[in-house]
Amino acid sequence: MPHRHAERLLEAASQIILGKDRELRLALACLIARGHLLIEDVPGVGKTTLAHLFARLIGLQFQRIQFTSDLLPADILGVTIFDRENAAFRFKPGPVFSQLILADEINRATPKTQSALLEAMEERQVTTEGSTLPLPTPFFVIATQNPVNQIGTFPLPESQLDRFLLRIQLGYPARNAERALLRGEDRRSLLERQQAVISPAELLAMQDAARQLTVAEPLIDYVQALLSATRLSTEFAAGLSPRAGLGLLSAARAWALLDGRDHVLPEDVQAIFPHVAGHRLHLAGDDRPAPPAALVRVLQSVALGA
């Protein structure tokens, strides 16, 4: 049962990342919905650990790309080199050709380098030297981002942000969780010993099951009303796109699957909405992303059955 696979994975993850059950659930929902995840927070709260942990728990091929100001697109995608032995050019794949990519501190690279991931994230393929190469299945990008007010960061352009299905923040742990963390074994040691609890094939089965969940017409009406509310609001520079609406439904399906249901409820949409919309909406006349209070106002402005 897909729901049981998810429970087993979340239980194992909560033993490594303490006191962040909701954030882990959101991250897993993103993977089940075949989306990419953006984690924005201060250094040292477990962003990198989360990405490495999911790769371990699912048995995925994992590559970490440390984004820096001198990183080039070829360092991500790969390069064509001359093979002296065969007297021919051949393509040497870059780290993007893995199942789970950790784009660590993605906003420390220049916009040109950030854009190297656009095709990979959207089309799950890489085009180079006139050839199109498919990426592995499943394929996910988990990117970490430091707050934009920190030195040496470049803001992610809207086209890049839109490729991420969900954005979450881990935040500081609660007091009890932090105490257990301080008294317990080093997380890296635990992570190195962690074995896979589900297989990539079982993850693909969860993805297929989520796509089969029933979405009633009134629920689609509700999602359309939410999209329309963001477009008509004078609070935002621009409203949510149709792609964001599709992402919202996909994420809501995954959230419902984690609850063990075969249909999507308005509560699923409401639970996931701030994490789908928060990085896509910007305040009018301001480059800042919409604050949580603005997203709450959108939800409150749309009545069920609208």
Phi and psi in degrees as GROMACS dihedral restraints (atoms count N, CA, C in turn):
[ dihedral_restraints ]
;  ai    aj    ak    al  type     phi  dphi    fc
    3     4     5     6     1   -55.8    20    10
    4     5     6     7     1   -38.8    20    10
    6     7     8     9     1   -61.7    20    10
    7     8     9    10     1   -39.3    20    10
    9    10    11    12     1   -67.5    20    10
   10    11    12    13     1   -38.2    20    10
   12    13    14    15     1   -59.4    20    10
   13    14    15    16     1   -43.6    20    10
   15    16    17    18     1   -64.8    20    10
   16    17    18    19     1   -42.2    20    10
   18    19    20    21     1   -60.8    20    10
   19    20    21    22     1   -43.1    20    10
   21    22    23    24     1   -63.9    20    10
   22    23    24    25     1   -40.6    20    10
   24    25    26    27     1   -67.0    20    10
   25    26    27    28     1   -45.0    20    10
   27    28    29    30     1   -66.6    20    10
   28    29    30    31     1   -36.1    20    10
   30    31    32    33     1   -63.7    20    10
   31    32    33    34     1   -42.8    20    10
   33    34    35    36     1   -67.2    20    10
   34    35    36    37     1   -40.1    20    10
   36    37    38    39     1   -64.6    20    10
   37    38    39    40     1   -36.8    20    10
   39    40    41    42     1   -69.8    20    10
   40    41    42    43     1   -14.3    20    10
   42    43    44    45     1   -79.5    20    10
   43    44    45    46     1   -19.6    20    10
   45    46    47    48     1   -99.9    20    10
   46    47    48    49     1   -49.1    20    10
   48    49    50    51     1  -101.6    20    10
   49    50    51    52     1   107.1    20    10
   51    52    53    54     1   -87.6    20    10
   52    53    54    55     1   138.8    20    10
   54    55    56    57     1    71.4    20    10
   55    56    57    58     1    19.4    20    10
   57    58    59    60     1  -127.8    20    10
   58    59    60    61     1    46.6    20    10
   60    61    62    63     1   -61.6    20    10
   61    62    63    64     1   -42.5    20    10
   63    64    65    66     1   -66.4    20    10
   64    65    66    67     1   -42.0    20    10
   66    67    68    69     1   -64.3    20    10
   67    68    69    70     1   -39.3    20    10
   69    70    71    72     1   -64.5    20    10
   70    71    72    73     1   -39.2    20    10
   72    73    74    75     1   -64.5    20    10
   73    74    75    76     1   -40.8    20    10
   75    76    77    78     1   -63.9    20    10
   76    77    78    79     1   -41.7    20    10
   78    79    80    81     1   -63.3    20    10
   79    80    81    82     1   -42.7    20    10
   81    82    83    84     1   -67.0    20    10
   82    83    84    85     1   -39.5    20    10
   84    85    86    87     1   -58.5    20    10
   85    86    87    88     1   -38.1    20    10
   87    88    89    90     1   -63.4    20    10
   88    89    90    91     1   -43.3    20    10
   90    91    92    93     1   -66.5    20    10
   91    92    93    94     1   -40.6    20    10
   93    94    95    96     1   -64.6    20    10
   94    95    96    97     1   -33.5    20    10
   96    97    98    99     1   -82.1    20    10
   97    98    99   100     1     5.1    20    10
   99   100   101   102     1    63.0    20    10
  100   101   102   103     1    34.3    20    10
  102   103   104   105     1  -105.2    20    10
  103   104   105   106     1   175.5    20    10
  105   106   107   108     1  -109.8    20    10
  106   107   108   109     1   148.2    20    10
  108   109   110   111     1  -115.7    20    10
  109   110   111   112     1   133.5    20    10
  111   112   113   114     1  -112.4    20    10
  112   113   114   115     1   123.7    20    10
  114   115   116   117     1  -111.9    20    10
  115   116   117   118     1   115.0    20    10
  117   118   119   120     1  -113.1    20    10
  118   119   120   121     1   119.9    20    10
  120   121   122   123     1  -171.6    20    10
  121   122   123   124     1   172.9    20    10
  123   124   125   126     1   -70.0    20    10
  124   125   126   127     1   158.0    20    10
  126   127   128   129     1   -63.2    20    10
  127   128   129   130     1   147.9    20    10
  129   130   131   132     1    90.5    20    10
  130   131   132   133     1    12.8    20    10
  132   133   134   135     1  -106.0    20    10
  133   134   135   136     1     4.1    20    10
  135   136   137   138     1   108.1    20    10
  136   137   138   139     1    15.9    20    10
  138   139   140   141     1   -63.1    20    10
  139   140   141   142     1   -49.5    20    10
  141   142   143   144     1   -66.1    20    10
  142   143   144   145     1   -39.2    20    10
  144   145   146   147     1   -60.3    20    10
  145   146   147   148     1   -40.5    20    10
  147   148   149   150     1   -60.1    20    10
  148   149   150   151     1   -46.2    20    10
  150   151   152   153     1   -63.5    20    10
  151   152   153   154     1   -46.5    20    10
  153   154   155   156     1   -64.8    20    10
  154   155   156   157     1   -35.5    20    10
  156   157   158   159     1   -64.2    20    10
  157   158   159   160     1   -46.0    20    10
  159   160   161   162     1   -64.6    20    10
  160   161   162   163     1   -36.1    20    10
  162   163   164   165     1   -61.7    20    10
  163   164   165   166     1   -41.9    20    10
  165   166   167   168     1   -66.6    20    10
  166   167   168   169     1   -46.0    20    10
  168   169   170   171     1   -67.2    20    10
  169   170   171   172     1   -26.5    20    10
  171   172   173   174     1  -103.6    20    10
  172   173   174   175     1    -9.0    20    10
  174   175   176   177     1    72.8    20    10
  175   176   177   178     1    37.6    20    10
  177   178   179   180     1   -92.6    20    10
  178   179   180   181     1   148.9    20    10
  180   181   182   183     1   -64.2    20    10
  181   182   183   184     1   130.7    20    10
  183   184   185   186     1  -126.2    20    10
  184   185   186   187     1   135.8    20    10
  186   187   188   189     1  -136.6    20    10
  187   188   189   190     1   135.1    20    10
  189   190   191   192     1  -106.4    20    10
  190   191   192   193     1   128.1    20    10
  192   193   194   195     1  -113.2    20    10
  193   194   195   196     1   115.3    20    10
  195   196   197   198     1   -85.8    20    10
  196   197   198   199     1   109.6    20    10
  198   199   200   201     1   -79.6    20    10
  199   200   201   202     1   127.1    20    10
  201   202   203   204     1  -135.2    20    10
  202   203   204   205     1   169.9    20    10
  204   205   206   207     1   -66.0    20    10
  205   206   207   208     1   -22.4    20    10
  207   208   209   210     1  -100.7    20    10
  208   209   210   211     1     7.7    20    10
  210   211   212   213     1   -69.5    20    10
  211   212   213   214     1   137.8    20    10
  213   214   215   216     1  -109.8    20    10
  214   215   216   217     1   155.7    20    10
  216   217   218   219     1   -54.1    20    10
  217   218   219   220     1   -37.5    20    10
  219   220   221   222     1   -64.5    20    10
  220   221   222   223     1   -25.8    20    10
  222   223   224   225     1   -68.2    20    10
  223   224   225   226     1   -19.4    20    10
  225   226   227   228     1   -97.5    20    10
  226   227   228   229     1   -48.1    20    10
  228   229   230   231     1   -85.6    20    10
  229   230   231   232     1   -34.5    20    10
  231   232   233   234     1   119.7    20    10
  232   233   234   235     1   173.1    20    10
  234   235   236   237     1  -136.6    20    10
  235   236   237   238     1   156.3    20    10
  237   238   239   240     1   -95.2    20    10
  238   239   240   241     1   125.8    20    10
  240   241   242   243     1  -123.6    20    10
  241   242   243   244     1   160.1    20    10
  243   244   245   246     1   -91.3    20    10
  244   245   246   247     1   122.1    20    10
  246   247   248   249     1   -90.3    20    10
  247   248   249   250     1   104.3    20    10
  249   250   251   252     1   -62.9    20    10
  250   251   252   253     1   -36.7    20    10
  252   253   254   255     1   -62.6    20    10
  253   254   255   256     1   -41.1    20    10
  255   256   257   258     1  -100.7    20    10
  256   257   258   259     1    -1.1    20    10
  258   259   260   261     1    53.5    20    10
  259   260   261   262     1    47.0    20    10
  261   262   263   264     1  -152.4    20    10
  262   263   264   265     1   158.0    20    10
  264   265   266   267     1   -84.6    20    10
  265   266   267   268     1   141.6    20    10
  267   268   269   270     1  -139.7    20    10
  268   269   270   271     1   153.7    20    10
  270   271   272   273     1   -90.3    20    10
  271   272   273   274     1   127.8    20    10
  273   274   275   276     1  -101.2    20    10
  274   275   276   277     1   106.8    20    10
  276   277   278   279     1   -61.1    20    10
  277   278   279   280     1   144.4    20    10
  279   280   281   282     1   -88.1    20    10
  280   281   282   283     1  -176.7    20    10
  282   283   284   285     1   -66.7    20    10
  283   284   285   286     1   -13.8    20    10
  285   286   287   288     1   -65.8    20    10
  286   287   288   289     1   -17.7    20    10
  288   289   290   291     1   -84.8    20    10
  289   290   291   292     1    59.7    20    10
  291   292   293   294     1  -137.9    20    10
  292   293   294   295     1   167.8    20    10
  294   295   296   297     1   -78.7    20    10
  295   296   297   298     1   -35.3    20    10
  297   298   299   300     1  -130.2    20    10
  298   299   300   301     1   121.2    20    10
  300   301   302   303     1  -108.1    20    10
  301   302   303   304     1   128.5    20    10
  303   304   305   306     1   -98.9    20    10
  304   305   306   307     1   107.9    20    10
  306   307   308   309     1   -90.5    20    10
  307   308   309   310     1    89.7    20    10
  309   310   311   312     1   -81.0    20    10
  310   311   312   313     1   127.8    20    10
  312   313   314   315     1    53.0    20    10
  313   314   315   316     1    55.0    20    10
  315   316   317   318     1   -58.9    20    10
  316   317   318   319     1   -29.6    20    10
  318   319   320   321     1   -85.3    20    10
  319   320   321   322     1    11.5    20    10
  321   322   323   324     1   -92.7    20    10
  322   323   324   325     1    -8.2    20    10
  324   325   326   327     1   -93.0    20    10
  325   326   327   328     1   161.2    20    10
  327   328   329   330     1   -71.2    20    10
  328   329   330   331     1   158.5    20    10
  330   331   332   333     1   -56.1    20    10
  331   332   333   334     1   -33.5    20    10
  333   334   335   336     1   -61.4    20    10
  334   335   336   337     1   -43.1    20    10
  336   337   338   339     1   -72.4    20    10
  337   338   339   340     1   -39.2    20    10
  339   340   341   342     1   -56.6    20    10
  340   341   342   343     1   -39.4    20    10
  342   343   344   345     1   -68.1    20    10
  343   344   345   346     1   -14.7    20    10
  345   346   347   348     1   -62.1    20    10
  346   347   348   349     1   -22.0    20    10
  348   349   350   351     1   -88.6    20    10
  349   350   351   352     1    -8.8    20    10
  351   352   353   354     1   -59.5    20    10
  352   353   354   355     1   -52.5    20    10
  354   355   356   357     1   -64.5    20    10
  355   356   357   358     1   -41.5    20    10
  357   358   359   360     1   -60.5    20    10
  358   359   360   361     1   -42.8    20    10
  360   361   362   363     1   -72.4    20    10
  361   362   363   364     1   -36.5    20    10
  363   364   365   366     1   -85.4    20    10
  364   365   366   367     1   -46.8    20    10
  366   367   368   369     1  -101.2    20    10
  367   368   369   370     1   -10.3    20    10
  369   370   371   372     1    55.8    20    10
  370   371   372   373     1    45.3    20    10
  372   373   374   375     1  -156.2    20    10
  373   374   375   376     1   164.5    20    10
  375   376   377   378     1  -129.4    20    10
  376   377   378   379     1   130.0    20    10
  378   379   380   381     1  -106.4    20    10
  379   380   381   382     1   122.9    20    10
  381   382   383   384     1  -148.2    20    10
  382   383   384   385     1   139.0    20    10
  384   385   386   387     1    51.9    20    10
  385   386   387   388     1    36.0    20    10
  387   388   389   390     1    80.3    20    10
  388   389   390   391     1     0.3    20    10
  390   391   392   393     1  -112.6    20    10
  391   392   393   394     1   145.8    20    10
  393   394   395   396     1  -109.1    20    10
  394   395   396   397     1   122.5    20    10
  396   397   398   399     1  -114.9    20    10
  397   398   399   400     1   127.7    20    10
  399   400   401   402     1   -74.0    20    10
  400   401   402   403     1   150.3    20    10
  402   403   404   405     1   -92.9    20    10
  403   404   405   406     1   161.6    20    10
  405   406   407   408     1   -61.9    20    10
  406   407   408   409     1   161.7    20    10
  408   409   410   411     1  -120.0    20    10
  409   410   411   412     1   130.3    20    10
  411   412   413   414     1   -73.0    20    10
  412   413   414   415     1   164.1    20    10
  414   415   416   417     1  -134.3    20    10
  415   416   417   418     1   125.3    20    10
  417   418   419   420     1  -135.8    20    10
  418   419   420   421     1   148.3    20    10
  420   421   422   423     1  -117.3    20    10
  421   422   423   424     1   124.4    20    10
  423   424   425   426     1  -112.1    20    10
  424   425   426   427     1   115.2    20    10
  426   427   428   429     1  -109.5    20    10
  427   428   429   430     1   140.7    20    10
  429   430   431   432     1  -108.0    20    10
  430   431   432   433     1   146.1    20    10
  432   433   434   435     1  -138.3    20    10
  433   434   435   436     1   130.1    20    10
  435   436   437   438     1   -81.8    20    10
  436   437   438   439     1   154.8    20    10
  438   439   440   441     1   -52.7    20    10
  439   440   441   442     1   139.1    20    10
  441   442   443   444     1   -67.7    20    10
  442   443   444   445     1   -13.6    20    10
  444   445   446   447     1   -83.2    20    10
  445   446   447   448     1    -0.6    20    10
  447   448   449   450     1   -81.6    20    10
  448   449   450   451     1   151.3    20    10
  450   451   452   453     1   -65.6    20    10
  451   452   453   454     1   138.0    20    10
  453   454   455   456     1    83.6    20    10
  454   455   456   457     1    21.2    20    10
  456   457   458   459     1  -110.5    20    10
  457   458   459   460     1   150.1    20    10
  459   460   461   462     1  -117.4    20    10
  460   461   462   463     1   130.8    20    10
  462   463   464   465     1   -64.9    20    10
  463   464   465   466     1   141.0    20    10
  465   466   467   468     1   -73.0    20    10
  466   467   468   469     1   131.7    20    10
  468   469   470   471     1   -67.8    20    10
  469   470   471   472     1   159.8    20    10
  471   472   473   474     1   -58.6    20    10
  472   473   474   475     1   -37.0    20    10
  474   475   476   477     1   -63.5    20    10
  475   476   477   478     1   -33.6    20    10
  477   478   479   480     1   -75.5    20    10
  478   479   480   481     1   -43.9    20    10
  480   481   482   483     1   -59.6    20    10
  481   482   483   484     1   -36.3    20    10
  483   484   485   486     1   -68.0    20    10
  484   485   486   487     1   -18.5    20    10
  486   487   488   489     1   -77.3    20    10
  487   488   489   490     1   -14.9    20    10
  489   490   491   492     1   -89.6    20    10
  490   491   492   493     1   124.4    20    10
  492   493   494   495     1   -68.1    20    10
  493   494   495   496     1   -47.0    20    10
  495   496   497   498     1  -127.2    20    10
  496   497   498   499     1   148.8    20    10
  498   499   500   501     1  -122.5    20    10
  499   500   501   502     1   131.8    20    10
  501   502   503   504     1  -130.8    20    10
  502   503   504   505     1   164.7    20    10
  504   505   506   507     1  -126.9    20    10
  505   506   507   508     1   137.1    20    10
  507   508   509   510     1   -83.3    20    10
  508   509   510   511     1   -43.4    20    10
  510   511   512   513     1    72.1    20    10
  511   512   513   514     1   172.1    20    10
  513   514   515   516     1   -71.7    20    10
  514   515   516   517     1   147.3    20    10
  516   517   518   519     1   -70.9    20    10
  517   518   519   520     1   155.6    20    10
  519   520   521   522     1   -64.7    20    10
  520   521   522   523     1   161.6    20    10
  522   523   524   525     1   -57.1    20    10
  523   524   525   526     1   -46.8    20    10
  525   526   527   528     1   -65.1    20    10
  526   527   528   529     1   -40.9    20    10
  528   529   530   531     1   -66.3    20    10
  529   530   531   532     1   -39.5    20    10
  531   532   533   534     1   -67.1    20    10
  532   533   534   535     1   -36.6    20    10
  534   535   536   537     1   -65.2    20    10
  535   536   537   538     1   -42.2    20    10
  537   538   539   540     1   -63.9    20    10
  538   539   540   541     1   -35.4    20    10
  540   541   542   543     1   -66.2    20    10
  541   542   543   544     1   -43.3    20    10
  543   544   545   546     1   -68.8    20    10
  544   545   546   547     1   -34.0    20    10
  546   547   548   549     1   -86.6    20    10
  547   548   549   550     1   -18.3    20    10
  549   550   551   552     1   -88.1    20    10
  550   551   552   553     1  -173.8    20    10
  552   553   554   555     1   -74.0    20    10
  553   554   555   556     1   153.2    20    10
  555   556   557   558     1   -55.6    20    10
  556   557   558   559     1   132.9    20    10
  558   559   560   561     1   -62.5    20    10
  559   560   561   562     1   -34.1    20    10
  561   562   563   564     1   -64.4    20    10
  562   563   564   565     1   -38.4    20    10
  564   565   566   567     1   -65.2    20    10
  565   566   567   568     1   -42.7    20    10
  567   568   569   570     1   -62.7    20    10
  568   569   570   571     1   -40.1    20    10
  570   571   572   573     1   -65.2    20    10
  571   572   573   574     1   -39.6    20    10
  573   574   575   576     1   -64.7    20    10
  574   575   576   577     1   -28.2    20    10
  576   577   578   579     1   -91.4    20    10
  577   578   579   580     1    -7.4    20    10
  579   580   581   582     1   -68.3    20    10
  580   581   582   583     1   131.7    20    10
  582   583   584   585     1  -102.6    20    10
  583   584   585   586     1   158.3    20    10
  585   586   587   588     1   -65.2    20    10
  586   587   588   589     1   138.5    20    10
  588   589   590   591     1  -107.6    20    10
  589   590   591   592     1   -19.0    20    10
  591   592   593   594     1  -137.0    20    10
  592   593   594   595     1   164.8    20    10
  594   595   596   597     1  -101.8    20    10
  595   596   597   598     1   162.3    20    10
  597   598   599   600     1   -55.8    20    10
  598   599   600   601     1   -35.2    20    10
  600   601   602   603     1   -63.9    20    10
  601   602   603   604     1   -37.6    20    10
  603   604   605   606     1   -70.4    20    10
  604   605   606   607     1   -33.1    20    10
  606   607   608   609     1   -64.4    20    10
  607   608   609   610     1   -43.6    20    10
  609   610   611   612     1   -60.9    20    10
  610   611   612   613     1   -36.2    20    10
  612   613   614   615     1   -64.8    20    10
  613   614   615   616     1   -39.0    20    10
  615   616   617   618     1   -64.1    20    10
  616   617   618   619     1   -40.8    20    10
  618   619   620   621     1   -62.0    20    10
  619   620   621   622     1   -44.4    20    10
  621   622   623   624     1   -63.6    20    10
  622   623   624   625     1   -41.2    20    10
  624   625   626   627     1   -64.4    20    10
  625   626   627   628     1   -39.1    20    10
  627   628   629   630     1   -64.2    20    10
  628   629   630   631     1   -38.6    20    10
  630   631   632   633     1   -66.5    20    10
  631   632   633   634     1   -21.7    20    10
  633   634   635   636     1   -87.2    20    10
  634   635   636   637     1    -7.4    20    10
  636   637   638   639     1   -63.1    20    10
  637   638   639   640     1   142.8    20    10
  639   640   641   642     1   -74.2    20    10
  640   641   642   643     1   131.1    20    10
  642   643   644   645     1  -121.7    20    10
  643   644   645   646     1   109.8    20    10
  645   646   647   648     1   -72.7    20    10
  646   647   648   649     1   156.0    20    10
  648   649   650   651     1   -57.8    20    10
  649   650   651   652     1   -42.7    20    10
  651   652   653   654     1   -60.3    20    10
  652   653   654   655     1   -30.5    20    10
  654   655   656   657     1   -70.5    20    10
  655   656   657   658     1   -38.1    20    10
  657   658   659   660     1   -64.0    20    10
  658   659   660   661     1   -38.2    20    10
  660   661   662   663     1   -58.5    20    10
  661   662   663   664     1   -41.4    20    10
  663   664   665   666     1   -64.5    20    10
  664   665   666   667     1   -43.7    20    10
  666   667   668   669     1   -63.8    20    10
  667   668   669   670     1   -42.4    20    10
  669   670   671   672     1   -62.4    20    10
  670   671   672   673     1   -37.4    20    10
  672   673   674   675     1   -64.9    20    10
  673   674   675   676     1   -37.8    20    10
  675   676   677   678     1   -65.7    20    10
  676   677   678   679     1   -43.6    20    10
  678   679   680   681     1   -61.0    20    10
  679   680   681   682     1   -44.6    20    10
  681   682   683   684     1   -63.3    20    10
  682   683   684   685     1   -37.9    20    10
  684   685   686   687     1   -62.2    20    10
  685   686   687   688     1   -37.4    20    10
  687   688   689   690     1   -71.2    20    10
  688   689   690   691     1   -30.4    20    10
  690   691   692   693     1   -77.9    20    10
  691   692   693   694     1   -30.6    20    10
  693   694   695   696     1   -87.9    20    10
  694   695   696   697     1   -17.5    20    10
  696   697   698   699     1   -69.9    20    10
  697   698   699   700     1   137.8    20    10
  699   700   701   702     1   -82.6    20    10
  700   701   702   703     1    -2.8    20    10
  702   703   704   705     1   -77.7    20    10
  703   704   705   706     1   -24.4    20    10
  705   706   707   708     1  -111.2    20    10
  706   707   708   709     1   150.2    20    10
  708   709   710   711     1   -67.5    20    10
  709   710   711   712     1   -36.2    20    10
  711   712   713   714     1  -154.8    20    10
  712   713   714   715     1   152.6    20    10
  714   715   716   717     1   -85.6    20    10
  715   716   717   718     1  -178.3    20    10
  717   718   719   720     1   -73.9    20    10
  718   719   720   721     1   143.8    20    10
  720   721   722   723     1   -85.3    20    10
  721   722   723   724     1   166.8    20    10
  723   724   725   726     1   -57.5    20    10
  724   725   726   727     1   -34.6    20    10
  726   727   728   729     1   -60.8    20    10
  727   728   729   730     1   -39.7    20    10
  729   730   731   732     1   -64.5    20    10
  730   731   732   733     1   -37.2    20    10
  732   733   734   735     1   -64.4    20    10
  733   734   735   736     1   -42.3    20    10
  735   736   737   738     1   -63.0    20    10
  736   737   738   739     1   -40.8    20    10
  738   739   740   741     1   -64.0    20    10
  739   740   741   742     1   -38.5    20    10
  741   742   743   744     1   -62.5    20    10
  742   743   744   745     1   -42.7    20    10
  744   745   746   747     1   -67.6    20    10
  745   746   747   748     1   -41.9    20    10
  747   748   749   750     1   -61.9    20    10
  748   749   750   751     1   -44.2    20    10
  750   751   752   753     1   -67.2    20    10
  751   752   753   754     1   -37.5    20    10
  753   754   755   756     1   -66.1    20    10
  754   755   756   757     1   -37.5    20    10
  756   757   758   759     1   -60.8    20    10
  757   758   759   760     1   -45.2    20    10
  759   760   761   762     1   -63.5    20    10
  760   761   762   763     1   -39.8    20    10
  762   763   764   765     1   -63.2    20    10
  763   764   765   766     1   -40.3    20    10
  765   766   767   768     1   -65.7    20    10
  766   767   768   769     1   -39.6    20    10
  768   769   770   771     1   -62.0    20    10
  769   770   771   772     1   -38.6    20    10
  771   772   773   774     1   -64.5    20    10
  772   773   774   775     1   -23.8    20    10
  774   775   776   777     1   -87.0    20    10
  775   776   777   778     1    -1.9    20    10
  777   778   779   780     1    79.6    20    10
  778   779   780   781     1    21.2    20    10
  780   781   782   783     1  -101.9    20    10
  781   782   783   784     1   159.0    20    10
  783   784   785   786     1  -104.7    20    10
  784   785   786   787     1    12.7    20    10
  786   787   788   789     1  -146.9    20    10
  787   788   789   790     1   159.0    20    10
  789   790   791   792     1  -100.2    20    10
  790   791   792   793     1   137.0    20    10
  792   793   794   795     1  -109.4    20    10
  793   794   795   796     1   159.5    20    10
  795   796   797   798     1   -56.4    20    10
  796   797   798   799     1   -31.3    20    10
  798   799   800   801     1   -63.5    20    10
  799   800   801   802     1   -30.4    20    10
  801   802   803   804     1   -66.4    20    10
  802   803   804   805     1   -43.8    20    10
  804   805   806   807     1   -63.4    20    10
  805   806   807   808     1   -43.5    20    10
  807   808   809   810     1   -65.2    20    10
  808   809   810   811     1   -37.7    20    10
  810   811   812   813     1   -66.4    20    10
  811   812   813   814     1   -35.7    20    10
  813   814   815   816     1   -94.1    20    10
  814   815   816   817     1   -19.9    20    10
  816   817   818   819     1   -55.3    20    10
  817   818   819   820     1   -48.3    20    10
  819   820   821   822     1   -60.6    20    10
  820   821   822   823     1   -29.4    20    10
  822   823   824   825     1   -84.7    20    10
  823   824   825   826     1   -21.6    20    10
  825   826   827   828     1   -85.7    20    10
  826   827   828   829     1   -37.0    20    10
  828   829   830   831     1   -93.4    20    10
  829   830   831   832     1   -25.4    20    10
  831   832   833   834     1   -58.9    20    10
  832   833   834   835     1   -37.7    20    10
  834   835   836   837     1   -91.6    20    10
  835   836   837   838     1    -5.7    20    10
  837   838   839   840     1   -97.7    20    10
  838   839   840   841     1   -20.2    20    10
  840   841   842   843     1  -103.1    20    10
  841   842   843   844     1   132.7    20    10
  843   844   845   846     1  -122.9    20    10
  844   845   846   847     1   146.7    20    10
  846   847   848   849     1   -65.6    20    10
  847   848   849   850     1   144.5    20    10
  849   850   851   852     1   -63.2    20    10
  850   851   852   853     1   131.9    20    10
  852   853   854   855     1    71.8    20    10
  853   854   855   856     1    16.3    20    10
  855   856   857   858     1  -149.1    20    10
  856   857   858   859     1   142.9    20    10
  858   859   860   861     1   -83.7    20    10
  859   860   861   862     1    -6.3    20    10
  861   862   863   864     1   -71.9    20    10
  862   863   864   865     1   141.7    20    10
  864   865   866   867     1   -61.1    20    10
  865   866   867   868     1   155.1    20    10
  867   868   869   870     1   -62.3    20    10
  868   869   870   871     1   131.8    20    10
  870   871   872   873     1   -72.7    20    10
  871   872   873   874     1   161.4    20    10
  873   874   875   876     1   -54.6    20    10
  874   875   876   877     1   -36.2    20    10
  876   877   878   879     1   -61.9    20    10
  877   878   879   880     1   -35.6    20    10
  879   880   881   882     1   -67.7    20    10
  880   881   882   883     1   -35.7    20    10
  882   883   884   885     1   -70.7    20    10
  883   884   885   886     1   -35.7    20    10
  885   886   887   888     1   -62.8    20    10
  886   887   888   889     1   -39.6    20    10
  888   889   890   891     1   -64.1    20    10
  889   890   891   892     1   -35.6    20    10
  891   892   893   894     1   -62.6    20    10
  892   893   894   895     1   -47.8    20    10
  894   895   896   897     1   -60.6    20    10
  895   896   897   898     1   -40.9    20    10
  897   898   899   900     1   -71.1    20    10
  898   899   900   901     1   -24.4    20    10
  900   901   902   903     1   -80.5    20    10
  901   902   903   904     1   -13.7    20    10
  903   904   905   906     1  -111.5    20    10
  904   905   906   907     1   114.8    20    10
  906   907   908   909     1   -80.0    20    10
  907   908   909   910     1   147.3    20    10
  909   910   911   912     1   -62.0    20    10
  910   911   912   913     1   137.9    20    10
  912   913   914   915     1    85.0    20    10
  913   914   915   916     1     9.5    20    10
